[in-house]
């Protein structure tokens, strides 16, 4: 988990983020905090001082509570909610009984449901209160009061249920009501930031010791939980060490930290923060004004939706998760362009020239189906939502895109695809976009849209990160602002990792590869982030004659041909596990089609390794070592090709996955060997060999065989390719000169250099995948057909030494919080896919390796990899050991937020640097990516 840290003077911090100063009549209370005993003895004095500050400010809704002993109960099977911050400031106005709020109506005993049509949507004008400006003030939410627990101290004569001294009252954590987190440390050796009196620009303010990184990782973990449990734009935090403290603000572009101050000797700083917090609007406190709490009627409707979808298990499982007890139901108010021809997601020429129709639509959402376990970056969350007008379920993707003229927004990319493919877009392997784009809002937007009044551009404001403002104060290079955006899709799919058997795995990747070819040939758009999370399988409704569809999704890193090489500073783009060996070792290399095609090969090997039987099945120790070596292990700064296990395996010409059942009759085994030879030939081509010295040649072999019965789904994909694929089906020149990729062969002697790579075009790899996908499932060997449970074990920490240089006051960290003695969390793995998919179906994030959606080193998909750009940057700090837990687990996430980044960050031209501030005001309907005053970098 990456994090950029910026330290600025406390006065500047307050000027930036606390808009209202305390009047002269306001006197900040004195803090009487006992630092002579244990850390826990400090809590009572801090809570009393904070609550007194709120009282003097006339605020009766905020209260500071000790919460270090009892974690949140409303978590999933392996959720991250085992965190226990020391003190949480909660908002009384958001509190209701958690159990009552999460109550799901019992299944009715009447006639069986007839599907979603049997459910009458709530009319906006009657049952659902009409939108108004009052929506900015949320109605009551979950209760922390009703679930507070008194920790009895029997040695003092107190037992549970008795009235005890204030310092012994401990509340259970309630993330849904958390306003501000207070983390307390007593020992200076384990504090997140330096205790020395340093200038804010002194790089020593961010220590590099392992305990210090773990402490920072703890702070990041708290921020992650706030972002994922609430609809947040930013999060405030307070880090206390003895009688000193620092103020923190997190958003999707980093963390801004004040220099330290003594809150006991001079309580005015802390008093100004607390007074300002009591006077801030919800938006100023970090809440998204476009997300408001659902009414009781809306919440009741949403919590029983899953009962209406018995015949569509994928949708039903998503809705069941969305209604998880303890997770409140919200209404998302999305003011955006919507396309008139929604069923196909297309627009006419006139609509395209004039812009799609803008309107305000309302969707019910609960717990996200996926939430990226990071603060820094895109922060992608995926919701199965309920359209309150249409009465249908949809998929909403919520993320923060990089603002750059060199990277189009995902909405713009889909618009370009629509222009080329029109009504054929869904059948070509793409999602149907109903509408969306950059999030825009104004306080009176619900009233004006209700009366069909035009919305002046100057009245609309967008949602951008503000960390760059602090970076400019320090004079540091920084990541440019990010823009909040949402897209609404028609289809609700299962991820690639939920494939049911070997043939479906091959067919799904083949279908995504076909969509990739069509996008490149017809629209000139390259995806640049092929991963397990970005390939989906859409199952049609049971009453439909349509076949299942493989979909290539998440086009937020995509670039057109014109933009591919428009970069002043090259860096890696994509997901580390599936990134080409060439991009891993040569981040300065321009990204090309061949890099995406190689990613498809690694994706097939990765999925086969995890879920199908092979020679390492049943050998967890060896399995884990080899899996980490190929897919998760970072490369130290300045690594050569000889340091890359992935590159060395490619040059062997052998598949990454070996020992599949019945290899002579197994289409997957033959496909993997064929792809291995293609990868090796690719690296032997003249255009690739210029990047490295040719290693010693080793043997390469391949098989070919025939199968009679044809898979009809593959035939449908071939038909689509012949209709739309264009030149993508043509083989490269290399294969025209005597190299037949379908024939068996061996090479005991060095092979001649090829003129062109087999990955120059899509032709050869499409033929390879199409041949295997065309074999009817009945013709597969039974052992090769079966999907196994995830075979990648949860392994012990692996320590890899990395070295980087000390730099400026701005630091990029990858921190860790280890479970064990003294750790204030319970160790958890990543969320188990079995919560959504049973009978062998698996939903990312996985326990080890790639997760789902866009990402970071926590192995979530989207631009994620085990490393960070800062290792090659002068901004990284010190020498470190990188500790690997099961990627996606709580330990790995928190560890990786404070370590000097050992490798890279997913970005391309995206890693541009600038000092231009981002806008606070939007420009109405103009696409944000087209605004010349917003540059950026993207990952």
Buried (B, 14 or more C-beta within 10 A) or exposed (E): BBBBBBBBBBEBBBEBBBEEEBEEEBEBBBBEBEBEEEBBBBBBBBBBBBBBBBBBBEBEEBBBBBBBBBBBBBBBEBBBBBBBBBBBBBBBBBBBBBBEBBEBEEEEEEEEBEBBEEBEBBEBEEBBBEBEEEBBEBBBBBBBBBBBEBBBEEEEEBEEEEEBEEBBBBBBBBBBBBBBBBBBBBEEEBBBBBBEEBEBBBBBBBBBEBBBBBBBBBBBBBBBBBBBBBBBBBBBBBBBBBBBBBBBBBBBBBBBBBBBBBBBEEBBBBBBBBBBBBBBEBBBBBBBBBBBBBBBEBBBBBBBBBBBBEBBBBBBBBBBBBBBBBBBBBBBBBBBBBBEBBEBBBBEEEBBEEEBEBBBBBBBBBBBBBBBBBBBBBBBBBBBBBBBBEBBBBBBBBBBBBBBBBBBBBBBBBBBBBBBBBEBBBBBBBBBBBBBBBBBBBBEBBBBBBEEEEBEEEBBBBBBBBBBBBBBBBEBBBBBBBBBBBBBBBBBBBBBBBBBBBBBBBBBBBBBBBBBBBBBBBBBBBBBBBBBBBBBBBBEEEEEEEEBBBBBBBBBBBBBEEBBEBBEBBBBBBBBBBBBBBBBBBBEBEBBBBBBBBBBBBBBBBBBBBBBBBEBBEEBEEBBBBBBBBBBBBBBBEBEBEBBBBBBBBBBBBBBBBEBBEBEBBBBBBBBBBBBBBBBBBBBBEBBBEEBEEEEBBEBEBBBEEBEEBBEBBEBBBEBBEEBBBEBBBBBBBBEEEBEBEEBEEBEEEBEEBBBBBBBBBBBBBBBBBBBBBBBBEBBBEEBBBBEEBBBBBBEBBEBEBBBBBBBBBBBBBBBBBBEEEBBBEBBBBBBBBBBBEEBBBBBBBBBBBBBBBBBBBBBBBBBBBBBBBBBBEBBBBEBBBBBBBBBBBBBBBBBBBBBBBBBBBBBBBBBBBEBBBBEEBBBBEBBBEBEEBBBBBB
